[in-house]
Amino acid sequence: MPKKIIKKYFPDPEKIKSIKSLRFLGDRLHDPNLWHLNRRSVSLAFAVGLFFAWVPTPTQMAMAAAAALYVRANLPVSVALVWITNPITMPPLFYFAYRLGIWLLDTPHFDGDFSLDTVFSSMADIGGPFLFGCLVLGIICSGLGYFGMKLFWRFHVIYHWEIRKKARVKA
């Protein structure tokens, strides 16, 4: 893993632990897995972050941080992955979630223009398929992120073992 590059952008754990408003978390915030880059904590962070990226609320980061604390995943990676759904990517991704929800629930498509007024006025018709699509995509992306990162990490380690083995043979 490019740990040096990633760690350069990580917040300082000691600085975060010293914030008075976070003292209610107690010793949970001192768990080393929340800050270290290892296969387990980063894989769990991908699962948490990618799941909460599909939650259509403004509190995605707080929910991802709470879940990362609960499952002992890497906290900065979990929170950073939530930003996959940012104000620029949110409309197409959430529209895709809505279309997936319509397809999975076999409900009729919303007939009307997609202006903000019509979307809010017909939220009862749109909400069910949209939220179901977000849930399904959250579960799928979470699983793919978890197992994909585990696989990527394994191949990365094997690759570097092979390089070291070849270097030892040459020496």
KAQUI-V969065 format. One record per residue. PHI is phi as a letter, one per 40 degrees, with the letter a starting at -180 (999 if undefined). PSI is psi in whole degrees, -180 to 180 (999 if undefined). Layout:
# KAQUI-V969065
PHI/PSI
PHI/PSI
This chain:
# KAQUI-V969065
999/146
c/67
c/-39
c/-40
c/-46
c/-44
c/-26
c/-31
c/-3
c/146
c/156
c/119
d/-37
c/-36
c/-40
c/-39
c/-25
c/-4
c/124
c/-36
c/-12
b/5
c/-21
c/-18
c/-17
g/-135
c/-13
d/-37
c/-14
c/4
c/124
c/-29
c/-22
c/-20
b/-21
c/150
c/97
b/168
d/-42
c/-51
c/-35
c/-38
c/-44
c/-36
c/-39
c/-41
c/-47
c/-50
c/-43
c/-31
c/-49
c/-13
c/-26
c/0
c/119
c/61
b/159
c/-3
b/27
d/-45
c/-41
c/-40
c/-40
c/-39
c/-42
c/-42
c/-38
c/-39
c/-40
c/-45
c/2
g/46
c/166
c/118
c/-50
c/-38
c/-41
d/-47
c/-38
c/-36
c/-20
c/-28
c/7
c/-39
c/89
b/176
d/-23
c/-42
c/-15
d/-49
d/-49
c/-37
c/-42
c/-30
c/-40
c/-40
c/-41
c/-46
c/-39
c/-42
c/-40
c/-45
c/-44
c/-38
c/-8
f/51
b/159
c/149
c/144
c/122
c/111
i/169
c/152
c/57
c/164
c/-37
c/-46
c/-33
c/-46
c/-36
c/-26
b/31
c/-29
c/-35
c/-35
c/-33
d/-46
c/-56
c/-36
c/-50
c/-36
c/-42
c/-40
c/-41
c/-47
c/-46
c/-35
c/-43
c/-44
c/-49
c/-35
c/-48
c/-44
c/-39
c/-43
c/-56
c/-32
c/-42
c/-39
d/-46
c/-46
d/-45
c/-42
c/-47
c/-36
c/-44
c/-45
c/-42
d/-45
c/-29
c/-44
c/-40
c/-45
c/-39
c/-43
c/-37
c/-36
c/-38
c/-40
c/-32
c/999
